[in-house]
Amino acid sequence: MAWLALILSGLFETVWAAALSVSRGFTRLGPTIVFGVALIISMGGLAYALRTIPVGTGYAIWVGIGAIGTAIYGMVAMNDPVSAARITCLVLIVGGVVGLKFLH
């Protein structure tokens, strides 16, 4: 259950980061509310997962999931640049996250 909570909280990290980017400095109510709710869910899930998963492993995986999700969101929805180098780096992050899971 801890691993599921960690994965879901990493996905909610992507949600709060995306909402933060469209909140225009917390001047738009809807995205600001989504940001706050997703942040609480993300941190709560991380806290729950870290009760059984080592902190270094859990935090690295949480950040990796959030970074990958946010980068993909940026490329798909926010016109962030897409390049072979960027995709390669994201694949390396995925490899690191999977590696940490199997080392646990």
VEXDREN-2710 file (C-alpha; in Angstrom, 1 decimal):
% VEXDREN-2710
k/r/px/py/pz
1/MET/0.0/0.0/0.0
2/ALA/2.9/2.4/0.7
3/TRP/4.2/2.1/-2.9
4/LEU/0.7/2.8/-4.3
5/ALA/0.5/5.9/-2.0
6/LEU/4.0/7.0/-3.1
7/ILE/3.1/6.7/-6.8
8/LEU/-0.2/8.5/-6.4
9/SER/1.4/11.3/-4.4
10/GLY/4.0/11.7/-7.1
11/LEU/1.2/12.1/-9.6
12/PHE/-0.5/14.7/-7.4
13/GLU/2.8/16.5/-7.3
14/THR/2.4/16.9/-11.1
15/VAL/-1.1/18.2/-10.6
16/TRP/-0.1/20.9/-8.0
17/ALA/2.9/21.9/-10.2
18/ALA/0.7/22.3/-13.2
19/ALA/-1.9/24.2/-11.2
20/LEU/0.8/26.5/-9.8
21/SER/2.0/27.3/-13.3
22/VAL/-1.5/28.4/-14.5
23/SER/-2.5/30.2/-11.2
24/ARG/-0.6/33.3/-12.3
25/GLY/1.0/33.8/-8.8
26/PHE/-2.2/32.6/-7.0
27/THR/-4.3/35.3/-8.7
28/ARG/-6.7/32.8/-10.3
29/LEU/-9.0/31.1/-7.8
30/GLY/-9.7/27.8/-9.5
31/PRO/-6.0/26.8/-10.2
32/THR/-5.1/28.1/-6.7
33/ILE/-7.7/25.8/-5.1
34/VAL/-6.5/22.8/-7.2
35/PHE/-2.9/23.6/-6.2
36/GLY/-3.8/23.6/-2.5
37/VAL/-5.8/20.4/-2.6
38/ALA/-3.3/18.5/-4.7
39/LEU/-0.4/19.7/-2.5
40/ILE/-2.1/18.4/0.6
41/ILE/-2.9/15.1/-1.0
42/SER/0.7/14.8/-2.4
43/MET/2.4/15.6/0.9
44/GLY/0.0/13.4/2.8
45/GLY/0.6/10.4/0.5
46/LEU/4.4/11.0/0.7
47/ALA/4.2/11.1/4.5
48/TYR/2.2/7.9/4.6
49/ALA/4.6/6.1/2.2
50/LEU/7.7/7.2/4.2
51/ARG/6.4/5.3/7.3
52/THR/7.6/2.1/5.6
53/ILE/9.8/3.2/2.6
54/PRO/13.2/4.6/3.4
55/VAL/13.2/8.4/3.2
56/GLY/15.9/8.6/0.6
57/THR/14.3/6.1/-1.7
58/GLY/10.8/7.4/-1.2
59/TYR/11.7/11.1/-1.7
60/ALA/13.8/10.4/-4.8
61/ILE/11.0/8.4/-6.4
62/TRP/8.4/11.0/-5.5
63/VAL/10.4/13.8/-7.0
64/GLY/11.2/11.7/-10.1
65/ILE/7.5/10.9/-10.7
66/GLY/6.6/14.6/-10.2
67/ALA/9.5/15.8/-12.4
68/ILE/8.6/13.4/-15.3
69/GLY/4.9/14.2/-15.1
70/THR/5.5/17.9/-14.9
71/ALA/7.9/17.8/-17.9
72/ILE/5.5/15.8/-20.0
73/TYR/2.7/18.2/-19.0
74/GLY/4.8/21.1/-20.0
75/MET/5.7/19.6/-23.4
76/VAL/2.1/18.6/-24.2
77/ALA/0.0/21.4/-22.8
78/MET/2.4/24.4/-22.3
79/ASN/4.5/24.3/-25.5
80/ASP/7.7/23.5/-23.6
81/PRO/10.4/22.5/-26.1
82/VAL/10.6/18.9/-27.1
83/SER/14.0/17.5/-28.1
84/ALA/15.8/14.2/-28.2
85/ALA/18.1/15.3/-25.4
86/ARG/15.1/16.2/-23.2
87/ILE/13.4/12.9/-23.9
88/THR/16.6/11.0/-23.2
89/CYS/17.0/12.7/-19.8
90/LEU/13.4/11.9/-18.9
91/VAL/14.0/8.2/-19.8
92/LEU/17.1/8.3/-17.6
93/ILE/14.9/9.6/-14.7
94/VAL/12.4/6.8/-15.3
95/GLY/15.3/4.3/-15.2
96/GLY/16.5/5.7/-11.9
97/VAL/13.1/5.5/-10.4
98/VAL/12.6/1.9/-11.5
99/GLY/16.0/1.0/-10.3
100/LEU/15.4/2.5/-6.8
101/LYS/12.1/0.5/-6.6
102/PHE/13.9/-2.8/-7.4
103/LEU/16.8/-2.0/-5.0
104/HIS/14.4/-1.6/-2.1
END
